[in-house]
Amino acid sequence: MRSVLRAGKVISFDPAQGLGVIVPCGGEEHVPFQTEAVRFVDVVAEGQMVIYAIERADAAVRAVEVRPA
């Protein structure tokens, strides 16, 4: 199930592995994402502000529809 769009900052991204982590603007739990979730650009950079939705599956949470803010 997807949530509403949120804002956050990319705190790490490894293009070789295709994995990254976003810290929400509210200081909530860090949210992982995969390269396949990035929209409108080819890649995001550490420190970049992004907008994203959260998808929950079982006990795991991940960011989807990650796009530049």
RODO-2510 file (C-alpha; in nm, 4 decimals, decimal comma):
residues 69
     n   res          X          Y          Z
     1     m     0,0000     0,0000     0,0000
     2     r     0,1381     0,3413    -0,0991
     3     s     0,1244     0,6564     0,1094
     4     v     0,0969     1,0229     0,0224
     5     l     0,4035     1,1997    -0,1141
     6     r     0,6669     1,3029     0,1394
     7     a     0,9818     1,5152     0,1283
     8     g     1,3283     1,4081     0,2343
     9     k     1,6993     1,4128     0,1569
    10     v     1,9132     1,1392     0,0030
    11     i     2,1766     1,0558     0,2650
    12     s     2,3448     0,7758     0,0737
    13     f     2,3312     0,6333    -0,2766
    14     d     2,5453     0,3646    -0,4383
    15     p     2,4795     0,3628    -0,8150
    16     a     2,6826     0,0428    -0,8594
    17     q     2,4471    -0,1479    -0,6278
    18     g     2,1411     0,0590    -0,7184
    19     l     2,0551     0,1225    -0,3536
    20     g     2,0052     0,4390    -0,1510
    21     v     1,8619     0,5767     0,1708
    22     i     1,6397     0,8807     0,2302
    23     v     1,5983     1,0622     0,5610
    24     p     1,2517     1,2221     0,5837
    25     c     1,2262     1,5947     0,6589
    26     g     1,0413     1,5118     0,9818
    27     g     1,3376     1,3148     1,1170
    28     e     1,1456     0,9893     1,0987
    29     e     1,2922     0,6463     1,0234
    30     h     1,5362     0,6264     0,7293
    31     v     1,3769     0,4848     0,4150
    32     p     1,5635     0,2674     0,1607
    33     f     1,5051     0,2904    -0,2147
    34     q     1,6253     0,1224    -0,5323
    35     t     1,7335     0,2817    -0,8602
    36     e     1,4153     0,1517    -1,0264
    37     a     1,2126     0,3842    -0,7988
    38     v     1,3792     0,7024    -0,9332
    39     r     1,1593     0,9039    -1,1723
    40     f     1,2221     1,1968    -1,4112
    41     v     1,6050     1,1791    -1,3776
    42     d     1,8609     0,9055    -1,4381
    43     v     2,0231     0,9282    -1,0966
    44     v     1,9979     1,1125    -0,7643
    45     a     2,2908     1,2369    -0,5568
    46     e     2,3727     1,2351    -0,1882
    47     g     2,2377     1,5510    -0,0268
    48     q     1,9693     1,5976    -0,2934
    49     m     1,6171     1,6842    -0,1773
    50     v     1,3537     1,4465    -0,3125
    51     i     0,9809     1,3791    -0,3034
    52     y     0,8718     1,0164    -0,2617
    53     a     0,5952     0,7820    -0,1563
    54     i     0,6304     0,4931     0,0872
    55     e     0,5291     0,1379     0,0090
    56     r     0,4810    -0,1115     0,2914
    57     a     0,5166    -0,4824     0,2273
    58     d     0,5024    -0,7161     0,5251
    59     a     0,7221    -0,5512     0,7906
    60     a     0,9461    -0,3742     0,5363
    61     v     0,9160    -0,0147     0,4190
    62     r     1,0700     0,1323     0,1021
    63     a     1,0517     0,4527    -0,0960
    64     v     0,8874     0,4444    -0,4373
    65     e     0,8336     0,7110    -0,7023
    66     v     1,1444     0,9000    -0,5895
    67     r     1,1755     1,2291    -0,7815
    68     p     1,3749     1,5534    -0,7458
    69     a     1,2124     1,8122    -0,5212
***
